[in-house]
C-alpha cells in the first residue's frame, strides 16, 4: 500500500534502536520518574532530569504559597451615637457579646436592641468613631482567661496586665457569668475562717464559704481593714477586686497592704474610677470567674470586692442608657438584682471541696443605712459588719459597731463557750452605748444597775479588745481566750 511508512526491522523491547543493548537494564516502577539518563536542551546542553526529591521540594513550595481560608465575620456599621450609646446595624450578636468598633478596634459590648439596631457601649475610650465605622463581633472577648499564672499579678477589667510583668501564661478559658451552684451542690458553712482581726474572730466569726458585707461611709477605715484581712486570712488564694477606686488608692493598696508574702497568693483586678461604667460590672464578674476556677480546683478562696456599691452604680448607668425604667431611688431593677446575682456565685462546692468566702464592701452614701444597695446586700448576705464614723472619730480602728453588726453563721462554726462569751461581750457594749449620755450628764448614780456598773468598769478593757494596731495580727485562739477571760468576772458576780 502506497503512502504508508515502511516498517523498520523488528527489535526486542527494551533494546536500543542502534542495537547497542538495553536502554534501561532495570525499568523504574510504574509512576516513578526515571533517574538515569540525560536529555538535551534546545541548545544541545545537558538538562538534569527531575528526581523525586525535586518533586517534593516543588510540592512544598506550592503548599507554602497557599493562603489559608479566613473565617467569615459578619459585621455591621455605626449609624448613630447618643452619649455613651452607639447604634449599629448589620451586626448579629447577642446581648453581652463583645465587639470591636472602628478602625482602632475599640472594645465594646452589645447591651440591647432598639428598632432593629444594636445598642453598643464602650468598655474603654471610643476615639475616632464616625458614622459608617465597622463593627465586628469578637467571640474570644466574652470569656475569661484563668490559671495559676494569675497569682501575684494585677490585671484590669478586660484581663490585660497592669503590673508591667509581661503577658499572662493562662491555661484555660471560662465564661464570665456562668450559672451559680444549685442548692443541692452547695456545702454548708461549718468551719471558721481566721482573719487575724481580733474583733472579727472573737465577736463576728467568719465561716468558710460565708458571704459578708462591710458597710460604711467614706473615710472610716474600710481599706485598712480589708488590707489586714487580705494579709492575715488563712486562705489558699485571695482574689481582690478594686472597682471604681481612685488610681492613687489602688497603687497605695498594692504597695502597702499587699506587700510581702501575701502578694504571691493574690490575684488583683483593678478597675480605676476613670474606666467605663460597663467595665466596672465586667471587672467584678471577671473576679468571680477567677475565684470560681480556683474553687473548682478544690482551693479555699477569699474574694474581696471593694466596692459592691460602685459595681451597682455602673450597672445602673448601663441600664438607664438602654432605657430601663428607674426603681428605688433611681436604681433600675436589673442593677439591684446584680447584688443577688454576684452573692449567689460565692459559697462552698460539695463536689470539689473548694469554697469562695466573699467579703464585699458596701458604701453607705451620707452614712445612710437605708441606702437601697445596703438593704439589698444585707438581705442576700450571711452577715454584715458596720463601721461607725462615731467610733472612728474616737480613734478606735477598726471602727466596728458591734451592736449593729452580725454574723449569721456563728452558731454553726463556734462552740457553746465562745458563743456565750461573745453574747456577754455584746451585751456589755450595748449597755454602755445605751447609757452613755446619761453617764456623761452625771444623771446616773453608781449602784443603781449592777450590770451597768460592771460594764462601765470594764469599758477601757472592752475598747482595747475592739481596737487593733494596723500591723499587728492577732492569733484566733488567743483572741477567743482573751474574750472569755474578759467576760469571766461577770459570771462570778
C-alpha positions in Angstrom: 0.0 0.0 0.0 1.4 3.3 -1.0 1.6 6.3 1.3 2.4 4.3 4.4 5.8 4.3 6.2 7.9 1.2 5.7 8.1 -0.6 8.9 11.6 -0.9 10.4 13.2 -4.1 11.4 11.8 -5.8 14.5 13.8 -5.3 17.7 13.2 -6.7 21.2 11.5 -4.4 23.7 14.0 -2.5 25.8 16.8 -2.5 23.2 18.4 0.5 21.6 17.4 1.4 18.0 21.1 1.2 17.2 21.3 -2.3 18.6 23.5 -1.1 21.5 21.9 -3.2 24.0 19.3 -2.5 26.7 18.5 1.2 27.2 17.3 0.5 30.8 18.5 -2.6 32.5 16.0 -2.1 35.4 13.0 -0.2 34.3 11.5 2.1 37.1 8.3 1.1 38.7 5.1 2.5 37.1 4.5 6.1 38.1 8.2 6.8 39.1 10.3 9.3 37.1 13.4 7.7 35.7 16.6 8.7 37.4 19.0 7.7 34.8 19.9 9.4 31.6 20.1 12.9 30.4 18.2 14.8 27.8 19.4 17.6 25.6 18.0 21.1 25.8 17.3 23.2 22.8 20.9 24.4 22.6 22.2 20.9 22.9 23.2 21.4 26.6 22.6 18.9 29.3 19.4 19.3 31.4 19.3 17.4 34.7 16.3 15.0 34.9 13.6 15.6 37.6 14.2 13.5 40.7 11.7 12.6 43.5 13.5 15.0 45.8 13.0 17.8 43.4 9.3 16.9 43.0 8.8 17.0 46.8 10.5 20.4 47.1 8.3 21.9 44.4 5.2 20.5 46.1 6.3 22.0 49.4 6.8 25.4 47.8 3.4 25.3 46.2 1.8 24.3 49.5 3.6 27.3 51.2 2.1 29.7 48.7 -1.5 28.6 49.6 -3.5 31.2 51.6 -5.4 29.5 54.5 -9.2 30.1 54.4 -10.1 33.0 56.7 -13.1 32.7 59.0 -16.1 34.6 57.8 -17.1 37.5 60.2 -20.3 39.2 59.6 -20.1 42.8 60.7 -22.1 46.0 60.8 -21.6 49.7 60.7 -22.2 52.6 63.1 -25.2 54.6 62.2 -25.8 56.8 65.3 -24.3 57.8 68.7 -26.0 59.3 71.7 -23.9 59.9 74.8 -22.3 56.6 75.8 -24.5 54.6 73.5 -23.6 53.7 69.9 -26.2 52.3 67.5 -25.1 49.9 64.8 -26.9 47.9 62.0 -25.9 44.7 60.3 -24.2 43.2 63.4 -25.6 39.8 64.5 -24.7 39.3 68.2 -26.4 38.5 71.5 -26.7 40.8 74.5 -23.4 40.7 76.3 -21.3 39.8 73.3 -18.0 41.6 72.8 -17.5 43.7 69.6 -14.6 45.7 68.0 -15.6 49.2 66.9 -13.9 51.4 64.4 -10.5 51.4 62.8 -8.7 51.0 66.1 -10.9 48.0 67.1 -12.0 49.7 70.4 -13.6 47.2 72.8 -17.4 47.4 73.1 -20.3 45.3 74.1 -23.9 44.8 73.0 -26.2 45.9 75.8 -29.5 45.9 74.0 -31.6 46.4 70.8 -33.9 49.1 69.6 -35.8 49.5 66.3 -33.7 46.9 64.6 -30.4 48.4 65.8 -27.9 47.0 68.2 -27.0 49.3 71.2 -23.4 49.3 72.0 -21.4 50.6 74.9 -17.7 51.0 75.1 -15.5 49.1 77.5 -12.9 51.7 77.1 -12.5 55.1 75.4 -14.0 55.2 71.9 -11.8 57.5 69.8 -12.3 58.2 66.1 -15.7 56.7 65.9 -17.5 58.1 62.9 -20.7 57.1 61.0 -20.1 54.1 58.9 -17.3 52.8 61.2 -17.1 49.0 61.1 -18.4 46.9 63.9 -17.2 43.3 64.1 -18.1 40.6 66.6 -15.3 39.4 68.9 -16.2 35.9 70.2 -13.0 35.5 72.1 -13.5 38.6 74.2 -16.5 37.2 76.1 -14.5 34.6 78.0 -12.1 34.9 81.0 -8.6 33.6 80.9 -7.7 31.7 84.1 -4.8 29.7 85.5 -2.2 29.7 88.3 -0.2 32.3 86.3 -2.6 34.9 87.6 -1.3 34.6 91.2 0.7 37.6 92.1 -0.4 39.6 89.1 -2.5 42.7 88.6 -5.0 42.9 85.7 -7.7 45.2 84.6 -11.3 44.6 84.0 -10.6 43.2 80.5 -7.9 40.8 81.7 -4.9 42.9 80.5 -1.9 43.0 82.8 -1.3 46.3 84.6 1.9 45.4 86.6 4.4 45.5 83.7 5.5 41.9 84.3 4.7 40.8 80.7 1.9 38.7 79.2 -0.1 36.2 81.2 0.5 32.4 80.6 -3.0 31.4 81.4 -4.1 27.8 80.8 -7.9 27.9 80.4 -10.9 29.9 79.3 -14.1 30.1 81.4 -17.4 32.0 80.9 -17.6 35.4 82.6 -21.1 34.7 84.0 -21.8 31.0 84.5 -24.9 29.9 86.3 -24.5 29.7 90.1 -24.2 26.5 92.0 -27.6 24.8 92.6 -28.7 24.5 96.2 -28.0 20.7 96.4 -24.4 21.3 95.2 -23.6 23.9 97.9 -21.6 22.9 101.0 -22.7 24.1 104.5 -20.7 26.6 106.4 -19.3 24.5 109.2 -15.8 25.8 110.0 -14.4 29.2 110.8 -12.1 31.3 108.5 -9.5 33.0 110.8 -8.9 36.6 109.6 -6.3 37.8 112.1 -8.6 40.6 113.2 -9.4 40.2 116.9 -12.8 41.8 116.9 -14.0 39.7 113.9 -12.5 36.4 115.0 -13.9 36.7 118.5 -17.2 38.5 118.1 -18.2 38.2 114.4 -16.6 35.0 113.3 -16.5 34.5 109.5 -17.0 31.0 108.1 -15.5 29.3 105.1 -18.0 29.9 102.3 -19.8 32.8 104.0 -20.9 36.0 102.3 -20.5 39.0 104.5 -20.7 42.7 103.8 -18.7 45.6 105.3 -20.9 48.6 105.3 -19.7 52.1 105.9 -19.4 55.6 104.6 -16.2 57.1 103.2 -13.1 57.6 105.3 -13.8 55.2 108.2 -11.1 52.7 107.6 -12.5 50.2 105.1 -9.3 49.9 103.1 -7.2 49.4 106.2 -9.5 46.6 107.5 -9.5 44.9 104.0 -5.7 45.1 103.9 -5.5 43.4 107.3 -7.8 40.6 106.2 -6.0 40.2 102.9 -2.7 39.7 104.6 -3.7 37.6 107.6 -6.7 35.5 106.5 -5.9 31.7 106.3 -6.9 31.0 102.7 -5.2 29.3 99.8 -6.0 32.1 97.3 -7.1 35.7 97.7 -8.8 37.4 94.8 -9.1 41.2 95.3 -11.3 43.3 93.1 -10.7 47.0 93.4 -13.7 48.5 91.5 -14.1 52.3 91.0 -11.3 53.3 93.3 -9.0 56.2 92.7 -5.8 55.2 90.9 -3.8 56.5 93.9 -5.7 54.3 96.3 -5.2 51.3 94.1 -1.4 52.0 94.0 -1.3 52.5 97.7 -3.2 49.3 98.4 -0.9 47.3 96.3 2.3 48.8 97.7 1.3 48.8 101.4 -1.4 46.2 102.1 -0.2 43.6 99.5 3.5 43.8 100.1 5.4 40.7 101.2 4.3 37.0 101.0 0.6 37.9 100.7 1.2 39.2 97.2 2.2 35.8 95.8 -1.2 34.2 96.6 -3.3 37.1 95.5 -4.9 37.9 92.2 -5.8 41.6 91.9 -8.4 43.0 89.4 -8.2 46.8 89.3 -10.8 49.0 87.6 -10.0 52.7 88.3 -12.7 55.3 88.6 -11.8 56.7 85.2 -12.7 53.4 83.4 -16.0 52.9 81.6 -19.0 52.2 83.8 -19.6 48.9 82.0 -16.0 47.9 82.8 -16.9 48.0 86.5 -19.5 45.4 86.0 -17.3 43.2 83.8 -14.4 43.6 86.3 -16.5 42.3 89.1 -17.7 39.4 87.0 -14.1 38.6 86.0 -13.1 38.5 89.7 -15.9 36.0 90.4 -15.0 33.9 87.4 -11.3 33.7 88.5 -12.4 32.7 92.1 -14.8 30.1 90.7 -12.0 28.5 88.7 -9.7 28.2 91.8 -12.7 26.8 93.8 -13.2 24.1 91.1 -9.6 23.1 91.8 -10.5 22.4 95.4 -9.0 25.5 96.9 -10.2 27.8 99.7 -10.6 31.2 98.1 -11.2 34.6 99.8 -12.8 37.0 97.4 -12.7 40.7 98.5 -14.8 43.1 96.4 -14.3 46.8 97.0 -16.8 48.1 96.4 -20.1 46.4 95.6 -21.8 49.8 95.5 -19.6 51.1 92.7 -20.4 47.9 90.7 -24.1 48.5 91.2 -23.7 52.2 90.2 -22.0 51.0 87.0 -24.9 48.7 86.3 -27.3 51.5 86.9 -25.7 53.7 84.3 -25.8 50.9 81.8 -29.4 50.1 82.5 -30.5 53.7 82.2 -28.6 54.2 79.0 -30.5 51.4 77.3 -33.8 52.9 78.5 -34.6 50.7 81.5 -37.0 52.5 83.9 -35.8 53.5 87.3 -36.9 52.0 90.6 -36.0 52.6 94.2 -34.0 55.9 94.4 -33.3 55.8 90.7 -31.9 52.2 90.7 -33.4 50.1 87.9 -34.4 46.6 88.9 -31.6 44.9 87.0 -29.0 47.0 88.9 -30.1 45.8 92.3 -30.6 42.3 91.0 -26.9 42.2 90.3 -26.3 42.2 94.1 -28.0 38.9 94.4 -26.5 37.5 91.2 -23.0 38.1 92.4 -23.6 37.0 96.0 -25.0 33.7 94.8 -21.8 32.9 93.0 -19.9 32.6 96.3 -20.1 29.6 98.7 -18.8 26.1 99.0 -18.8 23.4 96.4 -19.6 19.9 97.6 -18.0 18.2 94.6 -14.6 19.9 94.5 -14.4 20.7 98.3 -13.4 24.2 97.5 -15.2 27.4 98.7 -15.4 31.1 98.0 -15.7 33.3 101.0 -17.0 36.7 99.9 -16.2 39.9 101.8 -17.8 42.9 99.9 -17.7 46.5 101.0 -20.9 48.5 100.6 -20.7 52.3 100.5 -23.5 53.9 102.5 -23.9 57.3 100.9 -24.1 60.0 103.5 -23.9 57.3 106.2 -27.4 56.3 105.2 -28.1 52.8 106.4 -31.4 52.7 104.4 -29.5 53.0 101.1 -31.0 50.7 98.5 -27.7 48.9 97.9 -27.1 48.5 101.6 -30.6 47.0 102.0 -30.2 44.7 99.0 -26.8 43.5 100.3 -28.0 42.9 103.8 -30.9 40.8 102.6 -28.8 38.3 100.5 -25.6 38.0 102.6 -24.9 35.9 105.6 -23.8 38.7 107.8 -22.7 42.3 107.9 -20.1 44.4 109.6 -21.0 48.1 110.1 -18.2 50.6 110.5 -19.1 53.6 112.6 -17.9 57.2 111.9 -18.5 58.0 115.5 -16.1 55.2 116.7 -13.6 56.2 114.0 -13.8 59.8 115.4 -12.8 58.4 118.8 -9.7 56.8 117.3 -10.9 53.2 117.5 -9.8 51.2 114.5 -11.2 49.0 113.2 -14.3 51.1 113.9 -16.7 48.2 114.1 -20.2 49.0 115.5 -20.6 45.7 117.3 -24.3 46.3 118.3 -25.3 46.9 114.7 -23.2 44.1 113.2 -24.0 40.4 113.0 -22.7 37.1 111.6 -25.4 34.6 110.8 -23.2 31.6 110.8 -21.6 31.9 114.2 -23.9 29.3 115.7 -22.7 26.8 113.1 -18.9 27.4 113.4 -18.4 28.3 117.1 -18.6 26.2 120.3 -21.0 27.0 123.1 -18.5 28.7 125.4 -17.3 31.0 122.6 -20.9 31.9 121.7 -21.8 32.7 125.3 -18.7 34.9 125.8 -19.5 36.8 122.6 -23.1 37.3 123.7 -22.0 38.7 127.1 -19.4 41.0 125.5 -22.1 42.3 123.1 -24.5 43.0 126.0 -21.8 44.9 127.9 -21.1 47.1 124.8 -24.9 47.6 124.3 -25.4 48.8 127.9 -22.5 51.3 127.7 -23.8 52.8 124.4 -27.4 53.0 125.6 -26.5 54.8 128.8 -23.6 56.9 127.5 -25.4 60.2 127.5 -26.9 59.5 130.9 -23.5 58.8 132.4 -21.9 61.8 130.7 -24.5 64.1 132.1 -23.9 62.8 135.6 -27.5 61.6 135.9 -26.6 58.0 136.7 -25.9 57.1 140.3 -23.5 54.2 140.7 -25.2 51.2 142.2 -28.5 51.7 140.6 -27.8 49.0 138.0 -25.1 46.4 139.0 -24.8 45.1 135.5 -24.2 48.6 134.1 -21.6 49.2 136.8 -19.7 46.1 135.7 -19.9 47.3 132.1 -18.6 50.7 133.0 -15.8 49.2 135.0 -14.7 47.0 132.1 -15.2 49.8 129.4 -11.4 50.5 128.9 -10.6 46.8 128.6 -13.5 46.2 126.2 -12.4 49.2 124.0 -8.9 47.9 124.0 -10.1 44.5 122.8 -12.1 46.0 119.9 -9.1 48.2 118.7 -6.1 46.7 117.0 -2.9 48.2 115.5 -2.7 48.2 111.8 0.4 46.0 111.6 -0.3 43.6 114.5 -2.0 40.4 113.7 -4.0 38.5 116.4 -3.9 34.7 116.6 -7.5 33.4 116.5 -7.0 31.1 119.6 -5.6 34.0 121.6 -8.5 36.3 120.6 -11.1 33.8 121.8 -9.2 33.0 125.0 -8.9 36.8 125.8 -12.6 37.2 125.1 -13.6 34.5 127.5 -11.2 36.0 130.2 -12.7 39.5 129.8 -16.3 38.4 130.5 -15.4 35.9 133.2 -15.8 38.5 136.1 -19.4 39.0 135.0 -20.1 35.2 135.5 -18.8 35.2 139.1 -20.5 38.5 140.1 
